[in-house]
């Protein structure tokens, strides 16, 4: 609905009235009101903002026309050109990335592979022990960057599983040797080295194919512009896509082929780049079977960890209820009786006070044992070696302890190792029939694992699958990817070997 000021205008004759292209005169014959809803001789003066919005009219379909909007047919060619212009920048970006990857494969991959082979060859001379960690570290970093670039550009992941590197501690040569051994023992490192050779050949080929929609149009147009004449003066023959360019007609044909590749760039650039990334990911990633076994193992150990935690909570609750809590309740009752007998029978009250003091001491001892069962204070303060020696002193059988640890592991690993050894020693005391035990704890640097061995001279026949306490030790170690091996022939001796992968954090040494 329009608003405005009505002004008087001179009357117009019907012959001079404006005529609409399809509806005829603006004023209908037979009355003073026209199609505009304004009396004859009047016109509308709209405010500066313009007329108000009009109600939409129903779209008319005219016979003999299809795809009509607003009375004008749509041009299919404009739609195709619009889509092509929108997809071309992304296609050219994919082609540029292909050229970048091809250059990296030709320069970086080749250089790193040569340096890796040279450094590995110098290991027997001792020089490679110092240079190999740096070279392999560069290979690993370069491979990880290529994984990240491929995932960001195409969405294709290349997962990998690496072992953590030991810290740079201790002497320079010792730290270099440990890091070199860890890198050489990691299968992921060898996959990266193999990928360098693969990237030089197959990776370069697939990457350069992705970059062709950016190279061929430039070369084709340059040949059509006369570059072939410059090359011909040198006595060489120009070949463009297996087409010999010997004259201007063939040069124009080369330019047309280059522009055809430019037109096809939205169709081939990104798929070829994705092909390159998928081929590289197939070499960089471990086999699916390895990942599946890893996932299955993690699911099993997660369930075992939950079960172990629930069992520990139940044990703590039971010990508190049956031990310290019962003694504290008895002590409270005794003190109440003492209060009643203090004036009537002082001697009896004195005896009850002595009994209450004894109960409080026993309750305190049980609470200390409970805390020691959760996390021994000596383990947090002195480390695994001293905690195991203190544990051996509390056993009823003599135990020879030998500990050689160049440092301390993480607190969860130390706790798992302590309780695994505690369960193994307790199991030997209860079921082996031995009269002597041996405990050996060492750190295997090349394997980066904590190895603990419990040996007894008992009757043997221990079997973790039989539901003994060793099965609990195995579940506890499995939470940290640890393993348990038992050698227990009939008649003994029994040797229980436990291994936990870990990295030691300092160079603090424990002696036996």
N, C-alpha and C positions, 0 to 999 in steps of 0.2 A: 504494500500500500504506500503510494507516494505521498509525500507532504510537500507543501510549498505555498507560494503566494500566487494567486490568480490575478492576471492583468488583462485588461481589455485590449483586443487587437482588432484591426479592421476586418470586416467580414470578407470571406473569399467565396468566389463562385464555385459551383461544383466542378466546372471544367478545370479550374486552377488548383483543385485539391490534389495533394500528393497521392500517388498510386503505388500500392505495395506490389512487389513483383508477382505474388501468387494470390493475395487476398483482394486485390482491386483497390478501390478508393477507401480512404481512411474513415469516411463518414458513410454510414449506411443510408440509403435512400428511404424516405418515408418517415423521418423524424429528425429532431434537432441534435440527437446524440450520435456520435460516431463510435468506432471501435475502441477508441481510447477512453471512453467513459467521460468525456468532457463535452460540454455543450458547444454547439457550433459558434464559432467566433471567439472561443476561449482557448488559451494554451497554458501549459503548466511551466512554471519557472521553478526549477529544483534548487535546493540549497547547494553550497559549494562542495559538499561531500559527494554529490552525484545522486542519481535516483536510487531508490531502495532495491533490494534483490527481487528479481522476478521469479515467479513460480516456474519450475521446470516444465517444459512442454514434452509431451509424449513423442518418442522418436518415430519418424515416419519411414516406412519402407517403400521404396519406389521400385516398380517392376522393371526388370531388366538390369538391375545392379546388385552386386554382392560385395560384402565387406565395405559398406558405406558408413561413414561416420561424419556427421555434420554436412551431409550432402556431397562429400568428396570421396572418391575411392582411394584406399590405402595402397601405396606403392610397395610391393614385396622387396624390391631391391634396397630400399632405405632401411628396412628392418634388418636385412643381412649385413649391410655395411655397419649399422649401429652395433650389432653383436660382435662383429669382427674387430671393430675399433676398441670395444671394451675388453675383449680377450687378448688382444695383441700385446699390451704391456706385460701381463703376467707371463705370457709365452716367451717373450724376449728376456724377461728376468730369469726364467728357468733355463733358457739357452745360455745366458751369461754365467749362471751357476755351473752349468755343465762344463763350460770352458775353464772356469776357475778350478773345478775338480780335476779336469784333465791336466792342467798345469801343475797342480799339487801332486798328482800321481807321477808325472814325468820328472819333477824336480825333487820334491820333498821325500816321496817314498823311495826313489832310487838312492838318494843320498843316505837316508837312514838305514836302508838295507846294506849298503856298502860299509857304513860305519859299524853296524852290528856284526857283520861277518868278520871285519878286521879286529874288533874288540874281543870277540869270542876266540879268535885264533891266538890272541896274545895272553889268554888266561894261563896256559902252561908256563909262560915266562913270568907270571906275577903281575905284569902290567895290566892285563885285562881285568884282574880283580878290582882294580881302582877305576878303570874306565867303563867297564860293563854296566854298573848300576846307573851311571849318568846316561849312557847311550840307550839302555833299555827303558829308563825312565822317560826319555824323550819319545821313544816309540810308543809307550803306553799313553802318554799325554796326547800325542798326535792322533792315535787311534780313537781316544775318547772324544777329541774335538770333532773328528769326522763322524762319529756316532751321533753327537749332538746336532751337527749341521744336517745330517740326513734326516733326523727326526723332525727338526724344525722346518725343513723345506718340503718334505714329502709325507711326514707323519708315519714313516716306517721305523719301528724301534729295532734296536740291536742290543739286547740285554747281555750282560756279562757278569761273571762271578769272579772276584779277585780275592786273593788272600791279603790281609793287611800287612804292611811292611813294618819291620822292626824299627824302633826309634834310633836316631843318630846319637848314640851314647857310647861312652868308653873311648878307647883309642881309635884313631882314624882308620887304620888298616883293619882292625877288628870290626868296626861298624860297616866298612865297605865290604868286607868278606861276608858278613851276615846278610846284608842287603842283596849282594850278588847271588848268594845261595838261595835266598827266598825268591828272587825274580826268576832264576833258572828252574826252580822246582814248581813254579806256578804254571799250570796248563794254559791259563789265559794269556800269559806273556808269549808263549810259543804260537798261539793263534794270531796274536798281533804281528809277530815276525813273519809268519806265513802269509798273512794278509798283505804285507808290504810287497812281496813278490807278485801276488795276485793283482794288487792294485796297479803295479807297473804295466801289466799286460792287459788283462781283461778289464780292469777298472778304467784304464786310460781309453780303451776302445769304446766302452759304453758311454763314458763321459763326453768324448769328442763327438759321438753321434748325437747326443743331446744338444751340443753346441752348434751343429750344422745349420739350423734355421737362422742363426745370427751371422755365420761366416759366409755361407754361399750367396745370399743376396748382395753382400758388399762386393765379393769377388766378381760375381756375374755382372753387376752394374759397372764395375770398374773396367772389365773386359769390353763391355759394349761401348763404353766411353772412349776406347782407344788404347787401353793398356796393352792389348795384344800386340800392337805395332812396336811398342817399346821392347817387349820381350822378343819379338821376331828379329829385331836388329841384332840381338846378341847371338843369333843362330839357333836358339832353342824353340821348341814347339810347345805351345800352351795347350793343356788338356783340362777341360772342365767337366767333371762327372763323366769320364770316358768319352767326352766329345772333343775332338781336335778342333781348336780354334785357328783357322788358317785364313780367315777373311772377315769382312764386316758382317756378312749374313750369319756366319756361325757365331760371331761375337754377339750379335743381337739375340740369337737363339740361346746363348749362354746367359745373357741378362734376363731373358724371359724365364728360363729355368730357375735362376736365382730368385726372381720375384715369386715364382710358384712355390718355392720353399718358404718364402716369407708368408705367403698366404696360408700355407699348411702348418705354420708354426703353432697356432693354438691347438692343433690336433696331435702333434708329434713331440713337441718339446718337453712338456711335463711328463707324459708317459715314459719317454726315454730316460729322463732324469730319475723317475721312480724306479725304472729297471736297474739303473746303475746302483742306486741305494739298496735295493733288495738283493742284488748280487753280492755287494760288499757285506751286507748284514748276514748273509748266509755263511760267510767265512768268519766274520768277527764274533758271531754268537755261538755259544756251546750247543751241542745237539739237544733236541727237544727231550730226548730220553733222560739226559743228565738233569735238565731243569725239572722234569717230572719227578725223578727220584729225589731231587733236592726238596721239592715242595712236599712230597709225601713224608720225607724224613722230618721236615719242620712241623708238619701237622702232628706226627706221632710224638715228637719231643714236646710240643706245646701241650698236648694232652697229658703226657707224663708229668710235666712241670706243674700243671694244675692239680693233678692227683697227689703229688708229693707235698705241695703247699697245703692242701686240705688235710692230709694225714698229719703234717706238722702242727697245724692248728688244733686238731683233735687231741694230739699227744700233749700239747701245752695245756689245753683245757683239762684233760684228765689228770695231769700231774698237779695242777693247781688245786683241783677239787679234792683229790685223794691225799695229797701231801700237805702243802703249806696251809691250805685253807682249813683242813681238819685240825691241824696242830694249833692254829690261831684261835679256832673256836674253843678247843679244850683249854687253852691258856686263859681265855676270857672267862670261862666258867670257873676255873680255879681261882682267879682273882676275885670273882664274886663271892666265892666261899671264904676266901681269906678275909674279905671285908666283914663278913658275918662273924668269923671266929676270932677276929683280932683282939677283942676284949675278953671273950669267954675262954678261949684256949690258945694262947699265944704260941705254944710249942707246935701245935698242929698247923697253925697259920704259917709258921716259919717253914715247916716241911712242904706245905703247898706252894709257898713262894719259890723254894728251891726247884720244885718240879716245874713250875711255870717258867722259871729262868731256863731250865733245860729244854723245855718245849720251844721257847723262843729261839734258842741257839740252833736246835734241829730245824726249825722252820727257816731260819736264815740260811743254813747250809743247803737245804733243799731249793730255796730260791736262787742261790748262787749256782747250784747244779743246773737248774732250769735255764738260767741266763747263759751258762756255759754251753748248754745244749742248743740254744738259739744262735748265739754267736760268741764264741769265747773271747774274753777281753785280751788274752795274750795273743790271739790271732791278729786282732786289729793293731795291737801295740808293737809286737815283736816280729810278726810275720809267720809264714807257714812252717818254717823249720823249727823254731822254738815252740810253736803250738803243738807240733807233732811230738817233740821230745817230752813236753809236759803230759801229753796224752799217754805216751808209753810208760811214764812213771806211775800212772794210776792203774795200770793193768796188773792182774795177778800173776802173769807170766813174764819172765825176762825178755826184753826186746832189745835187739841191737839196731840202733838207728844211724843211718848214714844219709846226710843231706848235703847236696851240692847245688845251690841255686845262686846264679850270678845276679839276681835281682828279685823284685817282687812282682807278682801278677796282679791283675785287677781284683778288687775285693770280692766280687761274686765268684770269680774263678778260685781264689784261695779258699773261700767258704765251701764250695763244692768239693774241692780236693781234700780239705780237712775232714769233712763228714764222710766222704767216700772211703778214705783210709780208716776212719774210726769204725765204720760199719764192717769193713773187711777184717780189721783186727778183732773186733768183738765176735764176729762170726768164727774166726779161727780159734779164739779162746773157748767158745761154747761148743763147737761141733768137731773140731779137728782131732782132739785128743793129743795135742802136741804139748811139749814141755819147754819149747823155745821158739821165738819168733824173730824174724829179720825184716826190717823196713828200710828200703832204699828209695830215695827221692832225688831225681836229677832232672836237669833241663836239657833237652836235645835242641841245640841251636839251629842246625840245618833244617830240621823238621819243624822247628818252632812249636814244640809241644812239651808239656810237663809230664814226665813219666814217673809213676810210683809203683813199686813192687813190694808186695807182702808175701813172705815165704814162711812156711812152718814145716816142722818135721813130724807131722801127724800121720794119720792113717790114709789120707787121700780120699779120692772118690767124690770130690766136690763137683756139683753140676749146677750152673745158674738156671738151666731150664727146669730143674726139679722144684722150683719155688722156694729156694733157700734165700738167705739174706743177700746173696750176691745179685739176685735179680733186682733188688732195690738199688744196689750200687750201680748197676748198669743203667737203670732209668735215670738216676741222678746225673750220671755222666752224660747221658744222651741229650740232656737239656743244653749242654755246651758243645755238642758235636764230639763228645768224648767216646772212647771205646774201652771195652773190658775184655781181657783175654785170660782164660783160666787153664792152667796145666796141672792136673791132679790125677795122676795114675793111681791105681789101687795099691795101697801100701805106702803111698807118699813118695816124695814130699809134694806139697801143694804150693804152687806159685800163682799168685793173682797179680796181673799187670794191668794198670789203669793209665790211660793217656788222655790228656786234655790239651787241645790246641790253645795257645795263648802267647802273648808277648809280654816280656818282662820290662818293667818301667824304669828300673834303676840298677846300678852296679853294686848293690849291697850284697856281700857274700856271706853265706852261712857255712860254717865248717861242721864236720861231723864230730 
